[in-house]
Amino acid sequence: MVPRVQDGSFKLKLRIGVRNFSSAVVKELAEKARAGKLKPNEFQGGSFSISNLGMFPVDHFCAIINPPQSGILAVGRGNKVVEPVVGSDGPEKPAVVTKMNLTLSADHRVFDGKVGEVKELAEKARAGKLKPNEFQGGSFSISNLGMFPVDHFCAIINPPQSGILAVGRGNKVVEPVVGSDGPEKPAVVTKMNLTLSADHRVFDGKVGGLT
């Protein structure tokens, strides 16, 4: 059960840049959620969620949307990295900065996700002519944005299916490859990102992550 912060966008505009935005409200709602004492108006009617695992050793993850909301933002922990930073005297210098991964999961029925579909089925879907056997009974989906400039994304499961695989575009990278004469040599190869979203009620997410 996810507590709802009412008028969140308005409060954010008022408190932008303040670290503990609505902290008292969120803390109270979190305590009521753990105690199972949330009122219907305190968890219903939300349009967007934030799932934060930054306090745990989790660098990156994909959060699942809470229907009928339109999206959810997954927040990973901050990590110290060395990056070039423009100094006060002008030129760039290496410096230690904190970076974190933020992953947005969005419902393509709300936002235009330009999901690649089989042409005939897509045309029938747009015309509202899909037969029940053409959209019911599936157990797994593949969402491909490889034809667009999208390297990585998280696709949303189509209930009651058990999972969905998000396919990003292929990119040319240089990696060591074993040559025909034996030793490794640098070569240009094509790599892509595949992201699996799995329903933990169907199978253990840890198993899915290691597959």
Rosetta blueprint (number, residue, H / E / L):
1 M L
2 V L
3 P L
4 R L
5 V L
6 Q L
7 D L
8 G H
9 S H
10 F H
11 K H
12 L H
13 K H
14 L H
15 R H
16 I L
17 G L
18 V L
19 R L
20 N L
21 F L
22 S L
23 S H
24 A H
25 V H
26 V H
27 K H
28 E H
29 L H
30 A H
31 E H
32 K H
33 A H
34 R H
35 A L
36 G L
37 K L
38 L L
39 K L
40 P H
41 N H
42 E H
43 F L
44 Q L
45 G L
46 G L
47 S L
48 F E
49 S E
50 I E
51 S E
52 N E
53 L L
54 G L
55 M L
56 F L
57 P L
58 V L
59 D L
60 H L
61 F L
62 C L
63 A L
64 I L
65 I L
66 N L
67 P L
68 P L
69 Q L
70 S L
71 G E
72 I E
73 L E
74 A E
75 V E
76 G L
77 R L
78 G L
79 N E
80 K E
81 V E
82 V E
83 E E
84 P E
85 V E
86 V E
87 G L
88 S L
89 D L
90 G L
91 P L
92 E E
93 K E
94 P E
95 A E
96 V E
97 V E
98 T E
99 K E
100 M L
101 N L
102 L E
103 T E
104 L E
105 S E
106 A E
107 D L
108 H L
109 R L
110 V L
111 F L
112 D L
113 G L
114 K L
115 V L
116 G L
117 E L
118 V L
119 K H
120 E H
121 L H
122 A H
123 E H
124 K H
125 A H
126 R H
127 A L
128 G L
129 K L
130 L L
131 K L
132 P H
133 N H
134 E H
135 F H
136 Q L
137 G L
138 G L
139 S L
140 F E
141 S E
142 I E
143 S E
144 N E
145 L L
146 G L
147 M L
148 F L
149 P L
150 V L
151 D L
152 H L
153 F L
154 C E
155 A L
156 I L
157 I L
158 N L
159 P L
160 P L
161 Q L
162 S L
163 G E
164 I E
165 L E
166 A E
167 V E
168 G L
169 R L
170 G L
171 N E
172 K E
173 V E
174 V E
175 E E
176 P E
177 V E
178 V E
179 G L
180 S L
181 D L
182 G L
183 P L
184 E E
185 K E
186 P E
187 A E
188 V E
189 V E
190 T E
191 K E
192 M L
193 N L
194 L E
195 T E
196 L E
197 S E
198 A E
199 D L
200 H L
201 R L
202 V L
203 F L
204 D L
205 G H
206 K H
207 V H
208 G H
209 G H
210 L H
211 T L
